Amino acid sequence: MALQGFSHIGICVTDIERSRRFYVDVLGFTPLYALDLTDDEVAATMEQAGTFRSAMLLRDDLRIELLQWVDVPTTGSGARKPMTGLGFTHLSFRVDAIDELSDAVRAAGGAVHDHTLSVLDPGDGTPPTRLLYVTDPDGTRIELMENVPDLSLMAPAAADALRDRFDRG
């Protein structure tokens, strides 16, 4: 049995329209489709009976499915999950300007965690890499990365060069 390829990441949300606006307006996703699943159509797969709304969004080759339960209470606090917790920790995006995007995150109901800003200066005259965590309106952690290369275009030799750039060993 062969893996055919990546499909999507699912994110449970409390307000699908607010979250859709956040991912579309702030992060540049495009809506692919939206649907409501009722009458326990996929209860076995979801391991939960009930009605939920689904919105599939696309950006480049990344697809995110937002899920909002209609008649089933959601669980969790909405607080950022610790990076030491097992499983999914965060989404990550390369950005042109962290500061501008941070303003958009705040305006769209997300949060900017200024204390998470890290600046990596390789000391070779190239612009420093800046890393910052923000969260969507329901607390999903999102990393913003400024001045980093597009890893999807990176050959193994270029990956080695990038690692060497920041090698502190």
C-alpha positions as CSV (number, residue, x, y, z in Angstrom):
1,M,0.0,0.0,0.0
2,A,1.5,3.3,-1.1
3,L,1.0,6.8,0.4
4,Q,-0.5,8.9,-2.4
5,G,0.3,12.3,-0.9
6,F,-0.6,14.9,1.7
7,S,-4.3,15.9,2.0
8,H,-4.9,18.5,4.7
9,I,-4.6,19.6,8.3
10,G,-7.8,19.8,10.4
11,I,-8.3,22.6,12.9
12,C,-11.3,22.6,15.3
13,V,-12.7,26.1,15.7
14,T,-15.5,27.8,17.7
15,D,-16.7,30.2,15.0
16,I,-16.0,29.0,11.4
17,E,-16.7,32.3,9.8
18,R,-14.4,34.2,12.1
19,S,-11.7,31.6,11.5
20,R,-12.2,31.5,7.8
21,R,-11.8,35.3,7.7
22,F,-8.6,35.0,9.7
23,Y,-7.0,32.4,7.5
24,V,-8.1,34.1,4.3
25,D,-7.6,37.8,5.2
26,V,-4.4,37.4,7.3
27,L,-2.6,34.4,5.9
28,G,-3.8,34.5,2.3
29,F,-5.7,31.2,2.0
30,T,-8.4,30.8,-0.6
31,P,-11.7,29.0,0.2
32,L,-12.1,25.8,-1.8
33,Y,-15.4,24.6,-0.5
34,A,-17.7,24.6,2.6
35,L,-20.2,22.0,3.6
36,D,-22.3,20.8,6.5
37,L,-22.2,17.1,7.5
38,T,-25.3,16.0,9.3
39,D,-27.1,12.8,10.3
40,D,-24.0,11.2,11.5
41,E,-22.6,10.8,7.9
42,V,-19.0,10.5,9.1
43,A,-19.5,9.8,12.8
44,A,-17.4,6.7,12.6
45,T,-14.4,8.6,11.1
46,M,-14.8,11.6,13.4
47,E,-15.4,9.3,16.4
48,Q,-18.2,11.6,17.3
49,A,-21.9,11.8,16.3
50,G,-23.3,15.1,15.5
51,T,-23.4,17.9,12.9
52,F,-20.4,19.9,12.0
53,R,-19.5,22.6,9.5
54,S,-16.4,22.2,7.3
55,A,-14.5,24.8,5.3
56,M,-11.5,23.7,3.2
57,L,-9.0,26.4,2.5
58,L,-5.9,26.4,0.2
59,R,-2.7,28.3,0.1
60,D,0.0,27.1,-2.4
61,D,0.1,23.4,-1.7
62,L,-1.2,23.5,1.9
63,R,-4.8,22.7,2.7
64,I,-6.5,23.4,6.0
65,E,-9.9,22.2,7.0
66,L,-11.7,24.3,9.6
67,L,-14.3,22.3,11.6
68,Q,-17.0,23.7,13.8
69,W,-19.3,21.4,15.7
70,V,-22.9,22.6,15.6
71,D,-24.6,20.5,18.2
72,V,-21.7,19.0,20.1
73,P,-19.7,21.1,22.7
74,T,-16.1,21.5,21.9
75,T,-13.4,20.9,24.5
76,G,-10.1,22.5,25.4
77,S,-9.2,25.9,26.7
78,G,-8.1,27.5,23.6
79,A,-4.8,28.3,25.3
80,R,-1.5,27.8,23.3
81,K,-0.3,24.2,23.7
82,P,3.2,23.9,25.1
83,M,5.9,23.1,22.5
84,T,6.9,20.2,24.7
85,G,3.5,18.5,24.3
86,L,3.4,15.5,22.1
87,G,1.7,15.7,18.7
88,F,0.9,18.7,16.5
89,T,2.6,21.9,17.8
90,H,2.2,24.6,15.2
91,L,1.8,25.8,11.6
92,S,4.6,27.8,10.2
93,F,4.8,30.4,7.4
94,R,7.5,32.4,5.7
95,V,6.6,36.1,5.7
96,D,8.0,39.3,4.3
97,A,7.5,41.4,7.4
98,I,6.6,40.0,10.8
99,D,5.6,43.4,12.2
100,E,3.0,44.2,9.4
101,L,1.5,40.7,9.7
102,S,1.4,41.0,13.5
103,D,-0.9,44.0,13.2
104,A,-3.2,42.1,10.8
105,V,-3.3,39.1,13.3
106,R,-4.4,41.4,16.1
107,A,-7.0,43.1,13.9
108,A,-8.5,39.7,12.9
109,G,-9.0,38.5,16.5
110,G,-5.7,36.5,16.9
111,A,-3.0,37.2,19.4
112,V,0.7,38.1,19.0
113,H,3.1,36.7,21.6
114,D,5.8,39.3,21.5
115,H,7.9,37.5,24.1
116,T,8.5,34.6,21.6
117,L,10.4,36.8,19.2
118,S,13.8,35.3,18.4
119,V,16.4,37.0,16.1
120,L,19.1,34.8,14.6
121,D,22.0,36.9,13.1
122,P,24.5,34.7,11.2
123,G,27.0,37.6,11.4
124,D,27.8,37.4,7.7
125,G,26.1,40.7,6.7
126,T,22.8,39.0,5.5
127,P,19.6,40.1,7.2
128,P,18.8,38.3,10.4
129,T,16.1,35.7,10.6
130,R,13.2,36.7,12.8
131,L,10.8,34.1,14.3
132,L,7.6,34.9,16.2
133,Y,4.6,33.0,17.4
134,V,1.0,34.2,16.9
135,T,-2.2,32.4,17.5
136,D,-5.5,32.3,15.5
137,P,-8.7,33.3,17.3
138,D,-9.0,29.8,18.9
139,G,-5.4,29.6,20.1
140,T,-3.8,27.5,17.3
141,R,-0.1,28.4,17.4
142,I,1.3,29.8,14.1
143,E,5.0,30.6,13.6
144,L,6.0,33.5,11.4
145,M,9.5,33.3,9.9
146,E,11.1,36.4,8.3
147,N,14.2,36.1,6.1
148,V,14.2,32.3,5.6
149,P,14.5,30.5,2.3
150,D,11.7,28.5,0.6
151,L,12.4,25.0,1.8
152,S,10.2,23.5,-0.9
153,L,12.8,24.6,-3.5
154,M,15.8,23.6,-1.4
155,A,18.1,20.8,-2.6
156,P,20.0,18.8,0.0
157,A,23.2,20.7,-0.6
158,A,21.4,24.0,0.0
159,A,19.9,22.6,3.2
160,D,23.4,21.7,4.4
161,A,24.5,25.3,3.7
162,L,21.6,26.7,5.6
163,R,22.4,24.5,8.6
164,D,26.0,25.6,8.4
165,R,24.9,29.2,8.4
166,F,23.4,28.8,11.9
167,D,25.7,26.1,13.2
168,R,26.8,27.2,16.6
169,G,28.6,23.9,17.4
